[in-house]
Amino acid sequence: MIEEIQQLLKNLRLPYVADVLCEELQKAEQEQPTYQEFLLRLLRPQWHVKNEQALEWRIRRAKLPERWTLEGFPFKLQTGVNPREIKTLAELDFIPRAQNVVFIGPTGVGKTGLACALLLKALQNGYRCQFVRAQDLFDDMYASLADRSSRKLVDRLAKLDLLLIDEMGYLNLRPEQSNIFFKLMEERYNRRATLITTNLDYDEWKQFLGNQPMVEALLSRLRHRCHTVKIDGPSLREPQG
């Protein structure tokens, strides 16, 4: 009978319950738990395993390059960051409110690490997220012109609960790429939250996006509901010792 139960559990895609069934039955004979307690002992670990597997799948799908966490961020070394401000952002209230977060600072100060830590936190809380480097994003936008898939690309990215665009900087862009980027940000405005890391102040964006009126319209939307975090601190990539 035990073998039949184990097989049924596997057929029902409850393999972890099947694996621990014999052990839990032995414990039950000694401890005499209630039926409800016994059932809970079987199902709770399976639920945790399912959650962990689902999180792993979301992390892979989000293309998160590193699993940085806020707990591991060297706040003591990065004096240009206010830990309280970052911990407030980590409560993730900005996501359901469709607010943006922009990290501005020179190379090596921890912008990407902080942004990825927030993205990981969002993934752990069940949000649909994606990480993309700005250069790769604009390359995809340019490639989409060839097969006329720009609309499909924008639609897919516009639906994400949180989109992290990393390393916005001095890129050589064609007007068509800037136009597609503007469409994406316009469709996410007031609907979805966007995370951006950049080494450029806002007044420098027109130098790589071109079309000053369009950039002004873009920044008006981006900054309307935005938390701007400027990191003016030491590089975390300097040799230690």
VEXLO-677596 format. One line per field, with one value per residue (C-alpha): chain; residue in one letter; residue number from 1; x, y, z negated. Coordinates in nm, 3 decimals, padded with zeros to 5 digits. Layout:
<recs>
chain <- (A,...)
res <- (A,...)
n <- (NUM,...)
X <- (X,...)
Y <- (Y,...)
Z <- (Z,...)
</recs>
This chain:
<recs>
chain <- (A,A,A,A,A,A,A,A,A,A,A,A,A,A,A,A,A,A,A,A,A,A,A,A,A,A,A,A,A,A,A,A,A,A,A,A,A,A,A,A,A,A,A,A,A,A,A,A,A,A,A,A,A,A,A,A,A,A,A,A,A,A,A,A,A,A,A,A,A,A,A,A,A,A,A,A,A,A,A,A,A,A,A,A,A,A,A,A,A,A,A,A,A,A,A,A,A,A,A,A,A,A,A,A,A,A,A,A,A,A,A,A,A,A,A,A,A,A,A,A,A,A,A,A,A,A,A,A,A,A,A,A,A,A,A,A,A,A,A,A,A,A,A,A,A,A,A,A,A,A,A,A,A,A,A,A,A,A,A,A,A,A,A,A,A,A,A,A,A,A,A,A,A,A,A,A,A,A,A,A,A,A,A,A,A,A,A,A,A,A,A,A,A,A,A,A,A,A,A,A,A,A,A,A,A,A,A,A,A,A,A,A,A,A,A,A,A,A,A,A,A,A,A,A,A,A,A,A,A,A,A,A,A,A,A,A,A,A,A,A,A)
res <- (M,I,E,E,I,Q,Q,L,L,K,N,L,R,L,P,Y,V,A,D,V,L,C,E,E,L,Q,K,A,E,Q,E,Q,P,T,Y,Q,E,F,L,L,R,L,L,R,P,Q,W,H,V,K,N,E,Q,A,L,E,W,R,I,R,R,A,K,L,P,E,R,W,T,L,E,G,F,P,F,K,L,Q,T,G,V,N,P,R,E,I,K,T,L,A,E,L,D,F,I,P,R,A,Q,N,V,V,F,I,G,P,T,G,V,G,K,T,G,L,A,C,A,L,L,L,K,A,L,Q,N,G,Y,R,C,Q,F,V,R,A,Q,D,L,F,D,D,M,Y,A,S,L,A,D,R,S,S,R,K,L,V,D,R,L,A,K,L,D,L,L,L,I,D,E,M,G,Y,L,N,L,R,P,E,Q,S,N,I,F,F,K,L,M,E,E,R,Y,N,R,R,A,T,L,I,T,T,N,L,D,Y,D,E,W,K,Q,F,L,G,N,Q,P,M,V,E,A,L,L,S,R,L,R,H,R,C,H,T,V,K,I,D,G,P,S,L,R,E,P,Q,G)
n <- (1,2,3,4,5,6,7,8,9,10,11,12,13,14,15,16,17,18,19,20,21,22,23,24,25,26,27,28,29,30,31,32,33,34,35,36,37,38,39,40,41,42,43,44,45,46,47,48,49,50,51,52,53,54,55,56,57,58,59,60,61,62,63,64,65,66,67,68,69,70,71,72,73,74,75,76,77,78,79,80,81,82,83,84,85,86,87,88,89,90,91,92,93,94,95,96,97,98,99,100,101,102,103,104,105,106,107,108,109,110,111,112,113,114,115,116,117,118,119,120,121,122,123,124,125,126,127,128,129,130,131,132,133,134,135,136,137,138,139,140,141,142,143,144,145,146,147,148,149,150,151,152,153,154,155,156,157,158,159,160,161,162,163,164,165,166,167,168,169,170,171,172,173,174,175,176,177,178,179,180,181,182,183,184,185,186,187,188,189,190,191,192,193,194,195,196,197,198,199,200,201,202,203,204,205,206,207,208,209,210,211,212,213,214,215,216,217,218,219,220,221,222,223,224,225,226,227,228,229,230,231,232,233,234,235,236,237,238,239,240,241)
X <- (00.000,00.286,00.436,00.100,00.060,00.411,00.342,00.017,00.199,00.458,00.184,00.026,00.364,00.424,00.761,00.890,00.589,00.652,01.017,00.941,00.626,00.786,00.985,00.678,00.470,00.729,00.726,00.348,00.341,00.554,00.417,00.051,-00.019,-00.371,-00.469,-00.441,-00.092,00.023,-00.110,00.055,00.390,00.367,00.248,00.443,00.789,00.647,00.509,00.850,01.019,00.766,00.823,01.199,01.170,00.934,01.175,01.468,01.264,01.173,01.537,01.655,01.378,01.462,01.823,01.960,02.341,02.432,02.230,02.336,02.144,02.107,02.231,02.558,02.602,02.901,02.715,03.004,03.243,03.002,02.954,02.768,02.461,02.196,02.114,01.777,01.674,01.769,01.593,01.281,01.298,01.341,00.989,00.892,00.607,00.731,00.629,00.251,00.263,00.432,00.715,01.065,01.405,01.715,02.065,02.312,02.684,03.028,03.151,03.213,03.006,02.752,02.463,02.413,02.452,02.181,01.949,01.992,01.930,01.599,01.513,01.589,01.369,01.088,01.131,01.114,00.783,00.636,00.672,00.745,01.086,01.370,01.728,01.869,02.184,02.114,02.344,02.168,01.828,01.912,02.069,01.742,01.549,01.764,01.733,01.356,01.344,01.463,01.182,00.926,00.898,00.941,00.579,00.612,00.931,00.775,00.459,00.659,00.874,00.585,00.399,00.674,00.607,00.967,01.219,01.585,01.784,02.150,02.434,02.252,02.541,02.708,02.583,02.589,02.220,02.020,01.706,01.492,01.634,01.565,01.210,01.143,01.290,01.062,00.761,00.860,00.898,00.577,00.382,00.532,00.461,00.208,00.155,00.477,00.791,01.131,01.479,01.765,02.136,02.342,02.661,02.492,02.301,01.962,02.084,02.334,02.074,02.014,02.377,02.319,01.944,01.945,01.617,01.600,01.219,01.175,01.430,01.252,00.922,01.088,01.247,00.923,00.753,01.047,01.102,00.737,00.704,01.066,01.314,01.652,01.947,02.273,02.576,02.871,03.109,03.424,03.460,03.406,03.641,03.954,04.228,04.203,04.538)
Y <- (00.000,00.238,00.187,00.259,00.578,00.689,00.626,00.822,01.112,01.114,01.102,01.401,01.578,01.565,01.386,01.542,01.411,01.067,01.079,01.166,00.958,00.655,00.869,01.073,00.757,00.621,00.949,00.946,00.599,00.727,01.080,01.016,01.354,01.450,01.387,01.759,01.779,01.477,01.619,01.953,01.780,01.623,01.924,02.211,02.095,02.029,02.384,02.527,02.322,02.442,02.802,02.765,02.608,02.882,03.149,02.984,02.981,03.351,03.444,03.263,03.417,03.763,03.716,03.846,03.842,03.819,03.751,04.057,04.121,04.431,04.230,04.178,04.535,04.714,05.018,05.096,05.127,05.316,05.637,05.794,05.578,05.636,05.287,05.400,05.527,05.195,04.989,05.198,05.120,04.751,04.756,04.764,05.012,05.183,04.885,04.882,05.263,05.246,05.471,05.469,05.441,05.588,05.529,05.792,05.777,05.703,05.356,05.118,05.281,04.997,05.115,04.780,04.588,04.791,04.775,04.398,04.353,04.536,04.328,04.006,04.124,04.188,03.841,03.688,03.867,03.725,04.022,03.976,04.130,04.147,04.271,04.410,04.606,04.927,04.832,04.498,04.666,04.917,04.640,04.444,04.755,04.806,04.438,04.460,04.714,04.453,04.204,04.464,04.317,04.648,04.650,04.297,04.390,04.700,04.509,04.238,04.481,04.714,04.437,04.364,04.471,04.586,04.644,04.709,04.890,04.882,05.109,05.383,05.588,05.725,05.494,05.544,05.537,05.583,05.799,05.486,05.330,05.642,05.650,05.289,05.357,05.658,05.443,05.184,05.440,05.614,05.289,05.206,05.557,05.550,05.175,04.993,05.062,05.098,05.077,05.253,05.277,05.542,05.741,06.043,06.323,06.392,06.698,06.475,06.236,06.446,06.389,06.021,06.007,06.310,06.486,06.732,06.777,06.399,06.373,06.647,06.463,06.136,06.285,06.459,06.119,05.936,06.189,06.261,05.960,05.882,05.817,05.950,05.812,05.995,05.808,06.039,05.806,05.597,05.322,04.976,04.833,04.998,04.752,04.667,04.689)
Z <- (00.000,-00.081,00.263,00.428,00.223,00.317,00.684,00.665,00.500,00.778,01.041,00.867,00.887,00.514,00.521,00.198,00.005,00.155,00.045,-00.319,-00.355,-00.521,-00.765,-00.861,-00.908,-01.151,-01.344,-01.348,-01.507,-01.794,-01.835,-01.752,-01.585,-01.480,-01.120,-01.053,-01.205,-01.007,-00.681,-00.753,-00.813,-00.470,-00.274,-00.427,-00.305,00.042,00.047,-00.046,00.227,00.485,00.380,00.406,00.750,00.866,00.740,00.919,01.240,01.201,01.134,01.447,01.654,01.518,01.638,01.309,01.353,00.984,00.670,00.477,00.157,-00.056,-00.353,-00.169,-00.047,-00.209,-00.343,-00.579,-00.286,-00.059,-00.253,00.040,-00.024,-00.289,-00.424,-00.557,-00.212,-00.048,-00.316,-00.260,00.112,00.021,-00.122,00.249,00.210,00.525,00.740,00.686,00.700,01.043,00.928,01.075,00.907,01.071,00.931,01.053,00.985,01.128,01.213,00.926,00.651,00.625,00.842,01.013,00.689,00.516,00.816,00.852,00.479,00.515,00.822,00.633,00.347,00.596,00.746,00.399,00.352,00.671,00.905,01.277,01.335,01.584,01.586,01.910,01.986,02.171,02.460,02.505,02.486,02.758,02.968,02.941,03.037,03.345,03.442,03.405,03.686,03.935,03.873,03.764,03.415,03.230,03.121,02.980,02.793,02.639,02.542,02.365,02.167,02.090,01.904,01.654,01.295,01.263,01.541,01.451,01.722,01.624,01.734,01.920,02.053,02.358,02.631,03.006,03.090,03.404,03.389,03.437,03.121,02.919,03.052,02.948,02.604,02.566,02.659,02.399,02.121,02.227,02.199,01.858,01.726,01.442,01.501,01.414,01.209,01.375,01.221,01.401,01.322,01.498,01.468,01.627,01.464,01.617,01.808,01.994,02.136,02.446,02.548,02.622,02.683,02.913,03.000,02.711,02.711,02.690,02.407,02.214,02.254,02.149,01.837,01.748,01.731,01.574,01.295,01.223,00.993,00.918,00.638,00.754,00.558,00.629,00.503,00.445,00.273,00.315,00.573,00.428,00.688,00.555,00.450,00.081,-00.093)
</recs>
